[in-house]
């Protein structure tokens, strides 16, 4: 069961990598809404909290990595949105 959970977590977390790379390469995250990032971030944070409270390592690892990816993407979005405003 642990291997199944880790595999599921790796796949759902790994799906963020192409978006992060695309945002970095294009220097844009304009198509990603702040509302989406906020709601998703809150949901993942709640799942991480659940994992911590129940001591479920697969939930902790998967959601810890996912929240890191969301935070990184939000940082890129803030940076690139600011750069876009400054150049226009």
N, C-alpha and C positions, 0 to 999 in steps of 0.2 A: 504494500500500500504506500509506503514511503517513497519508493521509486516512482510509482505512478503519480503521486503528488508532486514530486520534484520535476518530473518530465512535463506535467501540465503547467507548473509554474515557470519552467524554463521557456516553454513555447509562448505563453501569454506575456511574459516579460520580454522575451526576445523579439516579439512583434513590434516593439517600440524602436528597435535599432534602425530599421530602414527610415522611419520618420525622423529620427534624430539626425541621421546622416544626410537625408534630403534637406532638412532645414539648415544644417551647417553648410552644405554645398551651395545651396541657392541663396543663403543669407536671408531667408524669409520663413516666417511661420504665420504669415498673414491669414492663411486659410483655417487656422486652428483658433477656435474662439476661447476667450477667457472663461466663459461660463462652462464650456465643456471641460476645460482643464480643472476648474474649481470643483465641479460636481464629481468628476472622476477621481480627483485627488482626495476628496472627502470620503468617497466610498472605499477607496483603497486604504486610506488611513483607518477607517473603521474595521476593515478586514484584518489589517495589521494588528490593531488593538485586540480583536477577537483572538487572533493567533497567539498573541502574548499572554492573554488571560487564560487561554486553554493549553498553553505550552505546546502548540502544534507547530513543529519546526518547519514543515513544508509551507504552511500558510505564512509564517513569519518570514522565511527566506524569499518566497515569491512576491509577497506584497511589499517587503522592504526594498527589494530590487525595483519593483514597479514604481513605487513612490519616488525612488531616486531618479528614475527615467523621467517621470512627470515633472519633478522639480527642475531637472536639467532642461527639459523642453520649455518649461515656463521661463526659465532664465534666458534661453536663446530667444524666445518670443519677445521678451521685454527688451533685450538688447537690440534685436533686429527691428522691432517696431520703433524704438527710439532713433536708431540710425536712419530709418526711412523718413521719419518726421523731420530730422535735421537736414536731410538732403533735399527736401521739397520746399 
